[in-house]
Amino acid sequence: MAGRAAPAPAALLCALLWAAAAAAGGGPGDNPAPGAFGRVYRGAVNISAERVYAFAYRSEPGQVDAVRVYVNSSSENLQYPVLFVVRQQKGVLSWQVPLIFRGLYQRTYNYQEVSRTLCPSEPTPETRPSDQIIFVDVASMAPFNIAYELLVTRLENFQLETNKAFNFTASPSQPQYFLYKFPQDVDSVIINVVSDAAYPCSVVSVQDIVCPVYDLDHNVEFNGVYQSMTKQAAITVQRKDFPGEQFFVVFVIKPEDYACGGSVPSSIHGNVNRTWNLQRTKNLQVTIVPSIKKSVYVQAMFFSFLSFLSFYLGSVVVAFVHYIRVQRKASAGRLSPEHGSGMMTSSHPISASTPEGSSYGAIDESSSSGGRQLSSPERRPPAGSDTDSSVEEESDFDTMPEIESDKNIIRTKVFLYLSDLSRKDRRIVSKKYKIYFWNIITIAVFYALPVIQLVITYQTVVNVTGNQDICYYNFLCAHPLGVLSAFNNILSNVGHMMLGFLFLLIVLRRDILHRRAMEMKDIYTLDYGIPKHFGLFYAMGIALMMEGVLSACYHVCPNYSNFQFDTSFMYMIAGLCMLKLYQTRHPDINASAYSAYASFAVVISLAVLGVVFGKNDMWFWVIFSMIHVLASLALSTQIYYMGRFKIDGPDSDLGIFRRAVMVLYTDCIQQCSRPMYMDRMVLLIVGNVVNWSFAIFGLVYRPRDFASYILGIFICNLLLYLAFYIIMKLRSSERLLPIPMFCIVATAVVWAAALYFFFQTLSSWEETPAESRQKNRPCILLGFFDDHDVWHFLSAAALFFSFLVLLTLDDDLDTVRRDKIPVF
């Protein structure tokens, strides 16, 4: 503590003291004793004797004078505490010694040493000095003498300076606060507070220039903006929020560490009152630095939009180059089949025996089933027509008994070709996949509206209460805009929305070209290459856009309660990608939109249950691991048998067991040397090993971030299936064209970079807000974006390239007959 006695004329000081004594009215202890700053006064008080001290000083024009009072008493008698009352010109401050703090479960902590900073006098507009006086009353209701010590000092370092670090010490009974005034050219500042020790837990508060200042543990949250702290804290303060262009920075040490993630010390368990003041002191350093200017906001927004507009420009260039190549081929008579190489004529062997529009992809039956007639085609509208009809249902094909028999014959063949699994009417299958698109739009609307409403409520609560422990921001790089506390985390999600919309445009272009070719009855479009169904691609584009929307909503106020907003559509994106990859060579037997979205709903429900119960409840992990393993086995069975595995028995309820025993006997005993479908078996074995490993890992380690754990399962399965697909494609002597090859390389590179930034943890809602702030880091891009924002940028680009891989991966097959395209 540092201070100095203010020089005052003797006559003026005597006059002030005489006036104070006359106002007090005479009596024992009523005459104030003149006090000097920086001098220790010792004495004793009881029920009949109290002491009054008067401290006079002169305040210079434009100067803010702060006074600090230190008191001490050796008494631990809570029945008769020593009472201290400080009277100023515009306020009264009082406390008792021992000073009592209450902790968790009504534990109490007593402190014999207390020091408080008095609310400073406001600078006067007068041009001459003004005289001030402070009275300190010391009293007790004890029938015996209680000793005390008193020290009053004037603070010389009360006002904090910009870009200048200031060190000090605080404790629960000796809080500190300081004044800061905005410089003329600064509109926003960041208050950085650091400490070498994590504990004791402390609170940093920013309060307006109003008396009294709330600087004790039980009232620090009554006013202003505050956040708990262990080793690091940061609060962004804007000039517009303080009309007086100045504020107090208050530092309070809590009596317990529970709020910061610490445990209650074993020595104070129970309701025993104890004094351990020396254990609760904390050294702090505060630095106030200017925040970014408005021009940085503009630069960041331009950077965000222009970066992703460059993808639009690149797509236009690629489309233009592709158009030029098509025109050149057309002029040379070598037009690519994808763009309409010819009209349907009877000279094409693939279509010669197929009535027009009967079933897309149908081929000369001798090529796939030894001449056996496998379909009973009926006259339908032209294949190029997408006219909807109320009588056109998927059951038109599937309910025919002979066709059901054909399914068993075709799908259980050892070597399958695409023509075997693309026999349904194209219009019916296309409508089936369009349901994915319309359903995801419905889901997005109903999911997003309450989410937006909830995060707006969260942000409003943060702004009204000032409690910055509600949201887990990276406070060292949280740039506010309007009512939003971290605009940079929201802006960085613009990439998902822009690239999702761009992907929809690319898919729409392909869809239009495909429709035109169908209308022209292009034989290559009808019977060559992978059947074109765009419903899942549209759904993927919408999912990418919604991931941006919901991620932005989550980052309005990231916390434990709304983390599923950020991951829900990630699950859907991963699931849709796997479905699309499977649909490519299995267009007739892919999952329906209803069952797929119902499965996603189950996964999201499990994610929510995992967040709630997954931390400590072993029973949840046992049940989840069992569901995970059983679902993997069931899905593997369906994939292995191409959906023709039946578990119901027509004659008795024991049919399921009879069928299981038959399959085990046939595939594991009779043909144990080699599975019937070797490639599928290898994929499924590896996939089950991976999924069982995830289940065992979760059961043993029980990771706290359950949502990310489930997302990891989805991503690993997707990557495994994509790798298998590409390997099998190359094994089948198929090739990768330049565009998909570029997309694969770009996907790998961008995902690697994105994951690097993803694992740079800047906050964690798994921990307390104070512990999370220890992970906070400064901005790394343009002084505006942090590591997680870069993750948003790169992950958006990586997802976009991943979608392009799925869209273009089989472009090389556009001139290959479907009875020559293997299924794997």
ZAMARGU-4260 file (C-alpha; in steps of 0.2 Angstrom, whole numbers, plus 5000, padded with zeros to 4 digits):
<rodrens>
0) 5000/5000/5000 | 5006/5017/4996 | 4999/5034/5001 | 5004/5052/5006 | 4996/5065/5017
5) 4988/5079/5008 | 4995/5096/5014 | 4981/5107/5021 | 4981/5123/5030 | 4980/5121/5049
10) 4966/5133/5051 | 4956/5125/5038 | 4959/5107/5045 | 4954/5114/5063 | 4938/5122/5056
15) 4933/5106/5048 | 4936/5096/5063 | 4927/5108/5074 | 4912/5108/5063 | 4912/5089/5063
20) 4913/5089/5082 | 4899/5102/5083 | 4888/5091/5072 | 4891/5075/5081 | 4885/5083/5097
25) 4897/5079/5110 | 4899/5063/5121 | 4912/5049/5123 | 4920/5045/5107 | 4910/5058/5097
30) 4925/5070/5095 | 4934/5065/5079 | 4952/5063/5081 | 4962/5071/5066 | 4969/5057/5056
35) 4985/5057/5044 | 4986/5047/5029 | 4999/5033/5029 | 4999/5032/5048 | 4994/5016/5058
40) 4981/5019/5072 | 4979/5007/5086 | 4966/5006/5099 | 4952/4997/5107 | 4933/4999/5107
45) 4918/4992/5117 | 4900/4995/5120 | 4903/5012/5129 | 4919/5018/5119 | 4920/5021/5100
50) 4932/5030/5090 | 4930/5042/5076 | 4944/5048/5064 | 4943/5062/5052 | 4955/5063/5037
55) 4955/5079/5027 | 4963/5081/5010 | 4963/5093/4995 | 4958/5088/4978 | 4966/5096/4963
60) 4955/5101/4948 | 4952/5087/4936 | 4960/5074/4947 | 4952/5058/4953 | 4957/5054/4971
65) 4955/5037/4978 | 4957/5032/4996 | 4960/5015/5003 | 4956/5009/5021 | 4965/4995/5029
70) 4958/4988/5046 | 4963/4973/5057 | 4957/4965/5073 | 4964/4950/5082 | 4947/4946/5089
75) 4938/4930/5081 | 4922/4933/5091 | 4908/4933/5079 | 4895/4938/5092 | 4904/4955/5095
80) 4913/4960/5079 | 4921/4977/5076 | 4911/4988/5065 | 4919/5000/5053 | 4909/5014/5045
85) 4916/5026/5033 | 4907/5042/5029 | 4911/5052/5013 | 4903/5067/5005 | 4891/5057/4994
90) 4891/5039/5002 | 4893/5028/5017 | 4903/5011/5017 | 4903/4999/5031 | 4909/4982/5036
95) 4913/4971/5051 | 4929/4962/5057 | 4929/4947/5057 | 4922/4948/5039 | 4912/4933/5035
100) 4911/4925/5018 | 4899/4910/5014 | 4904/4896/5002 | 4896/4880/4996 | 4884/4871/5008
105) 4884/4886/5019 | 4902/4885/5024 | 4909/4901/5032 | 4926/4909/5031 | 4932/4923/5043
110) 4945/4936/5039 | 4953/4948/5052 | 4961/4958/5039 | 4951/4969/5028 | 4955/4983/5016
115) 4943/4992/5005 | 4945/5006/4992 | 4933/5020/4994 | 4922/5026/4980 | 4933/5040/4973
120) 4928/5058/4972 | 4922/5064/4955 | 4933/5077/4947 | 4926/5094/4949 | 4924/5107/4935
125) 4931/5120/4946 | 4947/5128/4942 | 4953/5129/4960 | 4957/5115/4973 | 4943/5108/4983
130) 4944/5102/5001 | 4937/5084/5006 | 4935/5075/5022 | 4932/5057/5027 | 4926/5051/5044
135) 4930/5033/5049 | 4920/5027/5064 | 4926/5012/5074 | 4913/5003/5086 | 4908/4987/5094
140) 4894/4981/5105 | 4906/4970/5115 | 4906/4972/5134 | 4925/4971/5134 | 4938/4979/5124
145) 4943/4973/5107 | 4959/4979/5099 | 4960/4985/5081 | 4972/4993/5069 | 4967/5007/5056
150) 4977/5013/5041 | 4971/5025/5028 | 4981/5029/5012 | 4979/5038/4996 | 4981/5028/4980
155) 4994/5035/4968 | 4991/5021/4954 | 4972/5021/4954 | 4970/5025/4935 | 4975/5012/4923
160) 4984/5017/4907 | 4983/5010/4889 | 4996/4997/4884 | 5004/4998/4901 | 5004/4982/4913
165) 5000/4985/4931 | 5003/4972/4945 | 4994/4970/4961 | 4988/4958/4974 | 4971/4954/4980
170) 4962/4942/4992 | 4943/4939/4997 | 4944/4952/5011 | 4955/4964/5001 | 4947/4967/4984
175) 4954/4979/4972 | 4947/4990/4958 | 4954/5004/4947 | 4948/5017/4935 | 4951/5018/4916
180) 4947/5032/4904 | 4945/5030/4885 | 4958/5039/4875 | 4951/5051/4862 | 4955/5040/4847
185) 4949/5023/4855 | 4932/5016/4854 | 4935/4999/4861 | 4947/4991/4872 | 4951/4973/4878
190) 4955/4971/4897 | 4968/4957/4898 | 4971/4949/4915 | 4984/4936/4919 | 4990/4926/4934
195) 5004/4914/4937 | 4993/4903/4948 | 4976/4896/4943 | 4969/4897/4961 | 4962/4905/4971
200) 4947/4908/4959 | 4944/4926/4955 | 4931/4937/4947 | 4935/4951/4935 | 4921/4964/4933
205) 4918/4980/4923 | 4907/4992/4931 | 4901/5010/4927 | 4906/5025/4938 | 4893/5023/4951
210) 4894/5022/4970 | 4894/5010/4979 | 4906/4999/4969 | 4902/4981/4971 | 4918/4973/4976
215) 4914/4958/4987 | 4910/4940/4983 | 4892/4941/4987 | 4888/4957/4977 | 4901/4958/4963
220) 4888/4951/4951 | 4875/4964/4955 | 4882/4977/4942 | 4891/4978/4926 | 4900/4964/4916
225) 4909/4950/4924 | 4918/4933/4922 | 4927/4921/4933 | 4945/4918/4931 | 4959/4906/4935
230) 4975/4910/4925 | 4967/4921/4911 | 4953/4933/4908 | 4948/4945/4894 | 4934/4957/4893
235) 4930/4968/4878 | 4923/4985/4882 | 4916/4997/4870 | 4915/5016/4873 | 4897/5017/4868
240) 4892/5007/4883 | 4898/5020/4895 | 4892/5037/4893 | 4905/5044/4904 | 4919/5036/4894
245) 4926/5028/4909 | 4923/5013/4920 | 4930/5003/4935 | 4939/4987/4933 | 4935/4977/4949
250) 4945/4961/4955 | 4937/4950/4968 | 4944/4934/4975 | 4932/4921/4979 | 4932/4911/4996
255) 4931/4895/4987 | 4937/4888/4970 | 4921/4878/4966 | 4916/4890/4953 | 4932/4889/4944
260) 4933/4870/4944 | 4943/4868/4960 | 4938/4857/4975 | 4935/4863/4992 | 4950/4861/5003
265) 4949/4845/5015 | 4954/4856/5030 | 4939/4866/5030 | 4925/4853/5026 | 4911/4855/5038
270) 4903/4870/5046 | 4918/4875/5056 | 4923/4893/5055 | 4941/4895/5050 | 4953/4909/5045
275) 4965/4906/5031 | 4967/4923/5023 | 4985/4919/5019 | 4980/4905/5008 | 4969/4915/4997
280) 4980/4929/4990 | 4983/4931/4972 | 4995/4941/4961 | 4987/4948/4946 | 4992/4958/4931
285) 4980/4969/4921 | 4984/4976/4904 | 4971/4986/4894 | 4975/4987/4875 | 4965/4995/4861
290) 4954/4983/4851 | 4952/4983/4832 | 4945/4997/4822 | 4930/4997/4811 | 4940/4996/4796
295) 4946/4979/4801 | 4928/4973/4802 | 4926/4979/4784 | 4941/4970/4778 | 4936/4954/4787
300) 4919/4954/4779 | 4927/4958/4761 | 4939/4944/4764 | 4926/4931/4769 | 4914/4935/4754
305) 4928/4937/4741 | 4937/4921/4746 | 4921/4911/4743 | 4916/4921/4728 | 4932/4915/4720
310) 4925/4897/4720 | 4910/4904/4710 | 4922/4911/4698 | 4932/4895/4697 | 4916/4885/4694
315) 4911/4897/4680 | 4929/4895/4672 | 4928/4876/4673 | 4910/4876/4666 | 4916/4888/4651
320) 4931/4877/4647 | 4920/4861/4648 | 4907/4870/4636 | 4921/4874/4624 | 4928/4856/4624
325) 4910/4850/4621 | 4908/4862/4606 | 4924/4856/4598 | 4920/4838/4600 | 4903/4841/4592
330) 4910/4850/4577 | 4922/4835/4576 | 4908/4823/4577 | 4914/4816/4593 | 4902/4823/4606
335) 4903/4816/4623 | 4888/4805/4627 | 4884/4815/4643 | 4879/4829/4631 | 4868/4820/4619
340) 4878/4810/4607 | 4864/4803/4597 | 4846/4798/4597 | 4838/4781/4601 | 4837/4769/4587
345) 4835/4751/4585 | 4853/4749/4579 | 4858/4750/4598 | 4859/4732/4605 | 4855/4738/4622
350) 4838/4746/4618 | 4833/4734/4604 | 4823/4723/4615 | 4817/4736/4627 | 4801/4745/4625
355) 4803/4763/4626 | 4802/4769/4644 | 4799/4752/4652 | 4814/4752/4664 | 4829/4763/4663
360) 4845/4753/4662 | 4837/4737/4656 | 4848/4727/4644 | 4848/4712/4633 | 4844/4699/4646
365) 4856/4686/4639 | 4870/4697/4645 | 4866/4696/4663 | 4855/4680/4667 | 4858/4668/4653
370) 4843/4673/4643 | 4830/4671/4657 | 4817/4684/4655 | 4818/4694/4671 | 4806/4708/4669
375) 4788/4710/4663 | 4789/4727/4655 | 4773/4737/4653 | 4770/4752/4642 | 4774/4768/4651
380) 4777/4786/4647 | 4793/4790/4638 | 4808/4788/4648 | 4813/4806/4646 | 4796/4812/4654
385) 4796/4816/4673 | 4777/4819/4673 | 4770/4814/4690 | 4756/4802/4691 | 4745/4798/4706
390) 4745/4779/4701 | 4764/4778/4699 | 4771/4771/4715 | 4786/4761/4719 | 4775/4746/4722
395) 4771/4745/4704 | 4787/4736/4702 | 4790/4728/4719 | 4773/4720/4722 | 4773/4708/4707
400) 4777/4691/4713 | 4788/4686/4699 | 4798/4702/4701 | 4801/4698/4719 | 4808/4681/4714
405) 4819/4690/4701 | 4826/4701/4715 | 4832/4685/4724 | 4840/4678/4709 | 4848/4694/4703
410) 4855/4701/4719 | 4862/4685/4726 | 4873/4682/4711 | 4891/4681/4714 | 4895/4694/4701
415) 4883/4709/4700 | 4883/4723/4687 | 4874/4739/4688 | 4861/4734/4676 | 4855/4721/4689
420) 4852/4735/4702 | 4845/4748/4690 | 4829/4739/4684 | 4816/4750/4692 | 4807/4764/4682
425) 4818/4779/4682 | 4804/4791/4686 | 4799/4781/4702 | 4816/4780/4708 | 4820/4799/4705
430) 4804/4803/4714 | 4810/4792/4729 | 4826/4802/4730 | 4818/4819/4728 | 4810/4815/4745
435) 4827/4817/4753 | 4827/4835/4746 | 4810/4840/4752 | 4811/4832/4769 | 4828/4840/4773
440) 4820/4857/4769 | 4806/4853/4781 | 4818/4847/4794 | 4829/4862/4792 | 4815/4875/4794
445) 4807/4866/4809 | 4824/4864/4817 | 4832/4881/4814 | 4817/4892/4819 | 4817/4887/4838
450) 4836/4886/4838 | 4837/4904/4832 | 4824/4909/4845 | 4834/4901/4859 | 4851/4908/4854
455) 4844/4925/4853 | 4837/4923/4871 | 4854/4917/4876 | 4863/4932/4869 | 4849/4944/4877
460) 4852/4936/4894 | 4871/4938/4892 | 4869/4957/4888 | 4856/4960/4901 | 4864/4951/4916
465) 4882/4954/4911 | 4887/4936/4915 | 4900/4931/4903 | 4902/4914/4910 | 4886/4909/4901
470) 4895/4908/4884 | 4911/4899/4880 | 4919/4912/4868 | 4938/4914/4864 | 4938/4930/4874
475) 4955/4935/4867 | 4947/4936/4850 | 4929/4939/4852 | 4924/4955/4842 | 4907/4961/4846
480) 4895/4969/4833 | 4878/4976/4838 | 4871/4964/4851 | 4882/4950/4846 | 4897/4946/4857
485) 4908/4936/4845 | 4903/4942/4827 | 4919/4934/4820 | 4914/4917/4825 | 4897/4920/4816
490) 4905/4928/4800 | 4917/4914/4797 | 4902/4902/4794 | 4897/4911/4778 | 4908/4899/4768
495) 4896/4884/4772 | 4881/4894/4766 | 4890/4901/4750 | 4898/4885/4745 | 4882/4875/4749
500) 4872/4886/4737 | 4886/4885/4724 | 4885/4866/4725 | 4866/4867/4723 | 4869/4877/4707
505) 4882/4864/4700 | 4870/4850/4703 | 4855/4860/4695 | 4866/4863/4680 | 4869/4844/4679
510) 4851/4840/4682 | 4846/4852/4668 | 4858/4845/4655 | 4853/4827/4660 | 4834/4831/4658
515) 4838/4839/4641 | 4847/4823/4636 | 4832/4812/4642 | 4820/4823/4632 | 4831/4820/4617
520) 4831/4801/4621 | 4849/4801/4621 | 4854/4782/4622 | 4870/4785/4632 | 4860/4795/4645
525) 4847/4781/4646 | 4858/4765/4646 | 4876/4770/4649 | 4885/4776/4664 | 4879/4778/4682
530) 4860/4782/4683 | 4858/4800/4687 | 4848/4804/4702 | 4851/4821/4710 | 4839/4821/4725
535) 4853/4816/4737 | 4864/4829/4730 | 4851/4843/4733 | 4849/4836/4750 | 4868/4837/4753
540) 4869/4855/4747 | 4854/4860/4759 | 4863/4851/4773 | 4879/4861/4770 | 4870/4877/4770
545) 4861/4873/4786 | 4877/4867/4794 | 4883/4885/4792 | 4867/4892/4799 | 4866/4881/4814
550) 4885/4883/4817 | 4883/4902/4817 | 4868/4900/4829 | 4879/4889/4841 | 4893/4902/4840
555) 4881/4916/4846 | 4882/4908/4863 | 4892/4892/4863 | 4889/4882/4878 | 4885/4865/4885
560) 4866/4866/4882 | 4866/4870/4863 | 4882/4861/4856 | 4870/4849/4847 | 4865/4863/4836
565) 4883/4863/4829 | 4884/4844/4826 | 4866/4839/4821 | 4868/4843/4802 | 4886/4836/4803
570) 4878/4819/4806 | 4866/4821/4792 | 4880/4827/4780 | 4891/4811/4784 | 4875/4800/4783
575) 4869/4807/4766 | 4887/4806/4759 | 4887/4787/4764 | 4870/4785/4756 | 4875/4794/4740
580) 4890/4783/4739 | 4880/4767/4741 | 4867/4773/4729 | 4879/4776/4715 | 4880/4757/4712
585) 4864/4752/4721 | 4851/4764/4714 | 4836/4752/4717 | 4840/4746/4734 | 4846/4761/4744
590) 4837/4767/4760 | 4821/4777/4758 | 4821/4795/4764 | 4810/4791/4779 | 4820/4777/4786
595) 4836/4787/4783 | 4830/4803/4792 | 4822/4792/4806 | 4839/4785/4808 | 4847/4802/4809
600) 4834/4807/4822 | 4839/4792/4833 | 4857/4797/4832 | 4854/4815/4837 | 4843/4808/4851
605) 4857/4797/4857 | 4869/4812/4855 | 4858/4822/4867 | 4857/4808/4879 | 4875/4806/4879
610) 4879/4824/4883 | 4867/4822/4898 | 4871/4805/4904 | 4888/4801/4896 | 4899/4809/4908
615) 4898/4797/4923 | 4884/4784/4920 | 4891/4767/4915 | 4874/4760/4911 | 4872/4773/4897
620) 4889/4767/4889 | 4884/4749/4891 | 4868/4752/4882 | 4875/4763/4868 | 4889/4751/4865
625) 4877/4736/4863 | 4866/4747/4851 | 4881/4752/4841 | 4887/4734/4839 | 4870/4727/4835
630) 4867/4741/4822 | 4884/4737/4814 | 4880/4719/4812 | 4862/4722/4806 | 4868/4735/4793
635) 4882/4723/4788 | 4870/4709/4785 | 4859/4720/4774 | 4874/4726/4764 | 4881/4709/4762
640) 4865/4701/4755 | 4860/4717/4745 | 4844/4718/4755 | 4838/4701/4752 | 4841/4694/4769
645) 4825/4689/4777 | 4823/4685/4796 | 4804/4681/4796 | 4798/4663/4794 | 4781/4660/4785
650) 4777/4644/4795 | 4781/4648/4813 | 4788/4661/4825 | 4804/4652/4826 | 4808/4656/4807
655) 4820/4669/4812 | 4831/4657/4821 | 4829/4644/4808 | 4835/4657/4795 | 4850/4662/4805
660) 4856/4644/4808 | 4854/4641/4789 | 4864/4656/4784 | 4878/4652/4797 | 4878/4634/4791
665) 4879/4639/4772 | 4891/4653/4773 | 4902/4648/4788 | 4903/4629/4786 | 4900/4624/4768
670) 4909/4639/4761 | 4921/4643/4775 | 4936/4643/4763 | 4930/4658/4754 | 4915/4669/4756
675) 4902/4671/4742 | 4905/4690/4741 | 4923/4692/4745 | 4925/4711/4742 | 4910/4715/4752
680) 4916/4703/4766 | 4932/4712/4767 | 4924/4729/4768 | 4912/4723/4781 | 4925/4715/4792
685) 4936/4731/4792 | 4921/4741/4795 | 4915/4730/4810 | 4932/4730/4817 | 4932/4749/4817
690) 4915/4751/4824 | 4918/4738/4838 | 4934/4747/4842 | 4924/4763/4844 | 4912/4754/4855
695) 4926/4747/4866 | 4935/4764/4867 | 4919/4772/4872 | 4915/4759/4885 | 4932/4760/4893
700) 4937/4778/4892 | 4919/4786/4892 | 4924/4802/4883 | 4916/4818/4889 | 4913/4825/4872
705) 4900/4813/4867 | 4894/4823/4852 | 4911/4823/4844 | 4913/4805/4848 | 4898/4800/4838
710) 4903/4812/4824 | 4920/4803/4824 | 4911/4786/4821 | 4902/4794/4806 | 4917/4801/4798
715) 4928/4786/4800 | 4914/4775/4792 | 4912/4787/4778 | 4931/4788/4775 | 4932/4769/4776
720) 4919/4767/4763 | 4925/4780/4751 | 4943/4772/4752 | 4935/4755/4748 | 4925/4763/4734
725) 4940/4771/4725 | 4951/4755/4728 | 4938/4744/4720 | 4935/4757/4706 | 4953/4756/4702
730) 4953/4737/4703 | 4939/4736/4691 | 4950/4745/4678 | 4940/4761/4679 | 4950/4777/4679
735) 4949/4794/4688 | 4947/4809/4677 | 4957/4825/4680 | 4942/4835/4689 | 4938/4821/4701
740) 4957/4818/4704 | 4959/4836/4708 | 4945/4836/4719 | 4951/4821/4729 | 4968/4829/4731
745) 4961/4846/4736 | 4949/4837/4748 | 4964/4828/4757 | 4975/4843/4758 | 4961/4855/4764
750) 4954/4842/4777 | 4972/4840/4784 | 4974/4859/4786 | 4956/4860/4793 | 4959/4847/4806
755) 4975/4855/4812 | 4965/4871/4816 | 4951/4861/4823 | 4962/4853/4836 | 4968/4869/4842
760) 4956/4870/4856 | 4952/4888/4861 | 4938/4884/4873 | 4929/4869/4880 | 4912/4869/4887
765) 4917/4852/4896 | 4925/4863/4909 | 4921/4877/4919 | 4921/4895/4911 | 4936/4900/4920
770) 4946/4884/4915 | 4940/4886/4897 | 4947/4904/4896 | 4964/4896/4900 | 4964/4890/4882
775) 4959/4906/4874 | 4972/4913/4861 | 4973/4929/4851 | 4968/4931/4833 | 4979/4924/4820
780) 4971/4930/4803 | 4968/4949/4799 | 4968/4952/4818 | 4950/4947/4817 | 4949/4928/4815
785) 4955/4915/4827 | 4960/4896/4824 | 4942/4890/4825 | 4937/4903/4812 | 4950/4896/4800
790) 4943/4879/4804 | 4926/4885/4798 | 4933/4892/4782 | 4943/4877/4778 | 4930/4864/4783
795) 4918/4873/4772 | 4930/4871/4757 | 4934/4853/4762 | 4916/4848/4762 | 4913/4857/4746
800) 4927/4847/4738 | 4921/4831/4746 | 4904/4834/4738 | 4912/4837/4721 | 4921/4820/4723
805) 4905/4811/4725 | 4897/4821/4710 | 4911/4818/4698 | 4919/4802/4704 | 4911/4791/4691
810) 4911/4803/4676 | 4923/4791/4667 | 4908/4778/4666 | 4897/4789/4655 | 4902/4779/4640
815) 4901/4762/4648 | 4887/4750/4646 | 4878/4747/4663 | 4880/4728/4661 | 4899/4731/4661
820) 4899/4742/4677 | 4903/4730/4692 | 4894/4733/4708 | 4904/4733/4724
</rodrens>
